[in-house]
């Protein structure tokens, strides 16, 4: 088989608050795995990608900027394999994401999508909101301050006011779910999945067996359904397990840094990309 050529797009630093090095590290680790398997890979910054003529067979896209996402959507429409899909990246804008997940029956906390120039205190109190999360809703996160936990409706309103003056027009306000957080990573196309308890004593362990097989399967089903609904192949998400044993998905990220499990994730992503590419090439030869 001819050498497979791949374009790999780094995430711009503005979209990696506190994670610039980690986000770059996972893409470079995947690139190294693909090169070891005989692929020719060129790494682009988002700006370089936007200004380049792309003639590679596959695009690996960690980008989140509007121009870059629009460009990879055009490449997808022309038949190029793109991981993650530009349409999936767009679906992960929070106000779009929560609505899609809720409509599909994925268990998510109760939420409101709100205008930041409106007083929502009565709305939150009427719905029984106490502690809650206020998250930037209309674009990808730029700053750590774009997501914050608030103790009550008054504090949430203050943060929305701040968002308004920072030119953030929409926010998602969701109920805080009390329970144990389970961190999950996956590659939907291959079924590769890993879940662990990041806040238990000792933190992450490669051989973590503190989660039962039945619980892992339960959270995997939720995460894989979310990935399918959002059209995102490489993902990370957080599930909260409450005192009644119910699970809710509280966050979902398109192509996270995989920092605790980077080597294994890089191998899984590279393997999946090659499998999908070879299938696509074989299918084109049959036409």
Backbone torsions as a table, in degrees:
resi	resn	phi	psi	omega
1	UNK	NA	140.0	179.2
2	UNK	-62.0	154.9	179.8
3	UNK	-61.0	135.1	179.2
4	UNK	-87.4	130.6	179.0
5	UNK	-105.6	137.8	-173.1
6	UNK	-134.4	136.1	171.3
7	UNK	-101.7	126.9	-179.6
8	UNK	-116.5	122.3	-173.8
9	UNK	-106.8	118.0	176.4
10	UNK	-69.8	152.2	174.7
11	UNK	-80.3	132.2	176.8
12	UNK	-61.2	143.2	-175.4
13	UNK	-56.4	-30.9	-178.5
14	UNK	-63.3	-23.5	-179.6
15	UNK	-98.1	11.3	179.8
16	UNK	-127.6	58.7	-178.7
17	UNK	-59.1	119.7	-179.6
18	UNK	68.5	7.5	-177.0
19	UNK	-135.3	23.9	-176.0
20	UNK	-59.0	-49.8	-177.7
21	UNK	-66.6	-42.5	-179.6
22	UNK	-65.1	-41.3	179.0
23	UNK	-64.7	-41.0	177.2
24	UNK	-66.1	-36.9	-175.4
25	UNK	-63.5	-40.5	-178.1
26	UNK	-69.0	-39.3	179.1
27	UNK	-65.5	-42.5	178.7
28	UNK	-64.7	-34.2	177.7
29	UNK	-67.1	-39.8	176.3
30	UNK	-65.6	-42.3	178.2
31	UNK	-58.1	-44.1	179.9
32	UNK	-62.2	-41.9	178.1
33	UNK	-62.9	-41.7	-179.7
34	UNK	-67.7	-39.1	177.7
35	UNK	-65.4	-36.7	177.3
36	UNK	-64.6	-25.3	179.4
37	UNK	-92.2	10.5	172.8
38	UNK	94.6	7.4	-179.5
39	UNK	-84.8	151.4	172.2
40	UNK	-97.4	119.3	-174.0
41	UNK	-125.6	129.8	174.7
42	UNK	-113.6	130.3	-178.7
43	UNK	-98.7	130.6	179.9
44	UNK	-119.5	146.3	162.5
45	UNK	-76.8	166.9	177.4
46	UNK	-58.4	-42.7	-178.5
47	UNK	-65.5	-43.4	178.1
48	UNK	-61.3	-42.2	179.8
49	UNK	-61.4	-42.8	-178.1
50	UNK	-63.0	-28.4	-176.3
51	UNK	-101.5	2.1	-175.0
52	UNK	-100.8	156.0	168.5
53	UNK	-89.8	117.7	-174.9
54	UNK	-96.2	117.6	178.3
55	UNK	-123.3	13.9	177.4
56	UNK	-73.4	165.3	-179.0
57	UNK	-78.3	-29.2	-173.0
58	UNK	-140.6	148.6	173.8
59	UNK	-120.8	126.8	170.4
60	UNK	-99.0	117.1	-168.5
61	UNK	-118.8	108.2	169.1
62	UNK	-98.9	0.6	-173.8
63	UNK	-66.5	157.8	177.3
64	UNK	-138.0	-7.2	179.1
65	UNK	-68.2	148.5	-175.5
66	UNK	-56.5	-46.5	-177.4
67	UNK	-63.4	-43.8	-178.1
68	UNK	-67.0	-42.3	-179.9
69	UNK	-65.1	-41.9	177.7
70	UNK	-61.3	-39.0	-179.6
71	UNK	-67.0	-43.1	-179.1
72	UNK	-70.3	-27.3	174.1
73	UNK	-64.0	-40.5	177.0
74	UNK	-63.4	-40.3	178.4
75	UNK	-64.6	-41.5	175.7
76	UNK	-60.1	-45.7	-179.1
77	UNK	-61.0	-27.4	178.4
78	UNK	-84.5	-1.1	174.7
79	UNK	104.1	3.2	-179.6
80	UNK	-77.7	143.6	174.4
81	UNK	-77.0	123.1	179.2
82	UNK	-126.5	129.3	179.4
83	UNK	-129.7	115.8	-6.9
84	UNK	-77.3	155.0	176.5
85	UNK	-56.3	140.3	175.2
86	UNK	-63.0	-32.1	177.9
87	UNK	-71.7	-33.5	175.8
88	UNK	-67.7	-41.0	177.3
89	UNK	-60.0	-43.2	178.7
90	UNK	-63.6	-37.5	178.5
91	UNK	-63.6	-20.5	-178.0
92	UNK	-85.6	-0.5	166.8
93	UNK	-60.8	129.5	-160.3
94	UNK	-59.6	-41.0	-177.9
95	UNK	-67.4	-27.5	174.7
96	UNK	-77.3	-44.7	-174.7
97	UNK	-60.8	-48.6	-175.1
98	UNK	-64.7	-36.3	179.4
99	UNK	-68.0	-43.2	179.1
100	UNK	-62.9	-44.1	-179.1
101	UNK	-64.9	-45.7	-179.5
102	UNK	-63.3	-42.3	179.7
103	UNK	-63.4	-29.9	-178.7
104	UNK	-87.8	-1.5	178.6
105	UNK	84.0	12.8	174.1
106	UNK	-72.4	129.3	-177.2
107	UNK	-68.4	110.9	178.0
108	UNK	-128.8	155.9	178.4
109	UNK	-62.2	153.7	176.0
110	UNK	-58.4	138.7	-174.7
111	UNK	-146.0	162.5	168.5
112	UNK	-129.2	139.2	166.8
113	UNK	-96.5	121.5	-170.8
114	UNK	-128.7	153.4	168.9
115	UNK	-78.3	137.7	-175.1
116	UNK	-77.2	-8.9	178.7
117	UNK	-100.0	15.8	-178.4
118	UNK	-116.0	143.5	176.0
119	UNK	-80.6	114.6	-175.0
120	UNK	-109.5	10.9	-174.7
121	UNK	-61.2	-45.0	-179.9
122	UNK	-63.5	-39.2	179.5
123	UNK	-62.1	-43.3	-178.8
124	UNK	-69.6	-42.6	179.9
125	UNK	-65.3	-40.7	179.1
126	UNK	-62.7	-34.9	-179.7
127	UNK	-83.9	0.7	177.4
128	UNK	79.3	23.5	178.9
129	UNK	-75.4	127.7	169.2
130	UNK	-109.8	-113.6	172.6
131	UNK	-58.9	138.0	-176.4
132	UNK	-152.6	168.8	176.8
133	UNK	-111.1	135.7	174.3
134	UNK	-115.6	122.3	-173.5
135	UNK	-131.2	140.7	175.6
136	UNK	-53.4	131.2	-171.6
137	UNK	-110.8	-20.3	-167.6
138	UNK	-103.7	1.0	-178.1
139	UNK	-166.0	165.5	177.4
140	UNK	-60.5	155.7	179.8
141	UNK	-67.3	134.2	176.4
142	UNK	-109.4	-32.1	-174.1
143	UNK	-131.5	156.8	175.5
144	UNK	-59.7	-29.5	-178.6
145	UNK	-73.2	-4.6	178.8
146	UNK	-74.8	-10.7	178.1
147	UNK	-135.6	127.3	-179.2
148	UNK	-151.3	146.4	173.7
149	UNK	-89.5	132.7	179.3
150	UNK	-115.7	145.5	-175.0
151	UNK	-79.2	-24.8	-175.6
152	UNK	-164.1	178.0	-175.2
153	UNK	-62.6	-36.8	-179.6
154	UNK	-62.0	-44.1	-179.7
155	UNK	-68.4	-37.7	177.0
156	UNK	-61.7	-41.4	179.4
157	UNK	-63.9	-39.0	177.5
158	UNK	-61.7	-41.1	-179.8
159	UNK	-68.8	-39.6	176.9
160	UNK	-60.9	-38.9	177.3
161	UNK	-60.9	-42.5	177.8
162	UNK	-64.5	-42.6	176.8
163	UNK	-55.8	-44.6	-178.5
164	UNK	-57.6	-44.5	-179.0
165	UNK	-74.5	-12.4	172.6
166	UNK	-95.9	12.1	176.6
167	UNK	66.1	30.5	170.5
168	UNK	-97.5	115.1	-171.3
169	UNK	-87.6	-27.0	-176.4
170	UNK	-128.9	145.8	176.3
171	UNK	-139.2	157.5	173.2
172	UNK	-109.9	123.2	175.9
173	UNK	-109.4	119.6	-177.2
174	UNK	-128.0	149.8	178.7
175	UNK	-63.8	140.1	172.4
176	UNK	-75.0	131.1	-178.8
177	UNK	-103.1	122.9	-179.9
178	UNK	-84.7	125.9	179.2
179	UNK	164.0	-169.5	-178.0
180	UNK	-94.3	131.5	-177.8
181	UNK	-86.2	134.1	175.4
182	UNK	-114.8	122.3	178.6
183	UNK	-91.4	133.5	-174.9
184	UNK	-128.9	143.6	174.2
185	UNK	-131.4	146.5	-179.7
186	UNK	-159.1	163.0	169.9
187	UNK	-127.1	104.6	-169.1
188	UNK	-63.0	-39.6	-174.3
189	UNK	-65.3	-27.1	-179.3
190	UNK	-105.0	-14.4	-176.6
191	UNK	84.3	1.7	178.4
192	UNK	-64.3	136.6	-174.6
193	UNK	-155.0	142.6	175.5
194	UNK	-143.7	134.0	178.5
195	UNK	-131.9	143.3	177.6
196	UNK	-153.5	169.7	-178.9
197	UNK	-102.8	99.4	-171.5
198	UNK	-72.9	-18.8	-172.7
199	UNK	-108.5	6.8	174.0
200	UNK	-80.0	161.1	-179.5
201	UNK	-54.3	128.2	179.9
202	UNK	97.1	-15.4	176.4
203	UNK	64.6	-151.0	-176.4
204	UNK	-71.2	139.2	174.2
205	UNK	-136.5	139.9	-180.0
206	UNK	-57.8	-36.7	-176.2
207	UNK	-104.8	33.2	-177.0
208	UNK	-58.8	117.5	179.9
209	UNK	-119.9	22.7	-178.2
210	UNK	-77.8	-13.2	176.8
211	UNK	-100.2	131.9	178.4
212	UNK	-69.7	155.8	179.2
213	UNK	-60.7	-37.3	-178.8
214	UNK	-67.4	-37.9	178.3
215	UNK	-70.0	-42.0	177.3
216	UNK	-58.5	-42.7	179.2
217	UNK	-64.5	-37.6	-179.8
218	UNK	-64.2	-48.2	-178.8
219	UNK	-71.2	-32.7	176.8
220	UNK	-62.3	-43.8	179.6
221	UNK	-59.2	-41.7	179.2
222	UNK	-65.1	-46.3	-176.9
223	UNK	-66.4	-42.4	-179.4
224	UNK	-67.5	-34.7	176.0
225	UNK	-65.8	-42.7	177.9
226	UNK	-60.8	-43.6	179.0
227	UNK	-61.0	-40.3	178.6
228	UNK	-65.7	-45.8	-179.1
229	UNK	-61.0	-40.9	-175.8
230	UNK	-86.7	-9.8	-177.9
231	UNK	62.8	46.4	179.2
232	UNK	-121.5	125.5	-176.5
233	UNK	-88.5	-48.3	-177.0
234	UNK	-102.3	118.0	-169.2
235	UNK	-146.4	165.6	168.5
236	UNK	-139.0	148.7	178.5
237	UNK	-155.4	163.7	177.1
238	UNK	-116.7	131.6	175.1
239	UNK	-113.9	136.8	173.7
240	UNK	-107.0	126.0	177.0
241	UNK	-97.9	114.5	-176.4
242	UNK	-87.1	179.9	-174.5
243	UNK	-65.6	-20.7	178.9
244	UNK	-91.1	3.0	179.7
245	UNK	83.7	9.5	178.7
246	UNK	-89.3	146.9	-178.5
247	UNK	-111.2	139.7	173.1
248	UNK	-133.8	138.6	177.9
249	UNK	-84.2	119.4	-174.9
250	UNK	-108.2	-13.6	174.3
251	UNK	-157.1	152.5	178.8
252	UNK	-146.8	128.8	-176.9
253	UNK	-122.5	132.2	172.1
254	UNK	-80.0	121.5	179.4
255	UNK	48.4	76.0	176.6
256	UNK	-75.9	-175.3	-176.2
257	UNK	-80.6	-18.2	-178.7
258	UNK	54.2	28.4	-170.7
259	UNK	-52.4	-42.6	-177.2
260	UNK	-73.1	-15.3	-171.9
261	UNK	-142.1	39.9	-169.6
262	UNK	-63.1	-44.4	-175.9
263	UNK	-63.5	-47.3	-179.3
264	UNK	-65.2	-40.2	180.0
265	UNK	-64.9	-42.5	-179.6
266	UNK	-59.9	-41.9	178.5
267	UNK	-64.6	-42.9	-178.3
268	UNK	-65.7	-41.8	180.0
269	UNK	-66.2	-45.8	-179.7
270	UNK	-61.2	-44.1	179.3
271	UNK	-61.1	-43.4	-179.9
272	UNK	-64.9	-43.4	179.7
273	UNK	-60.8	-43.4	179.7
274	UNK	-66.1	-41.9	179.2
275	UNK	-60.7	-47.2	-179.8
276	UNK	-65.7	-38.0	-180.0
277	UNK	-66.0	-44.6	179.8
278	UNK	-64.1	-37.8	176.3
279	UNK	-64.1	-41.0	179.9
280	UNK	-65.4	-41.1	179.1
281	UNK	-65.8	-42.9	178.9
282	UNK	-62.6	-40.6	-179.5
283	UNK	-65.4	-39.1	-179.6
284	UNK	-67.1	-30.4	179.2
285	UNK	-72.7	-23.7	179.1
286	UNK	-80.7	-14.8	-178.2
287	UNK	-75.5	NA	NA
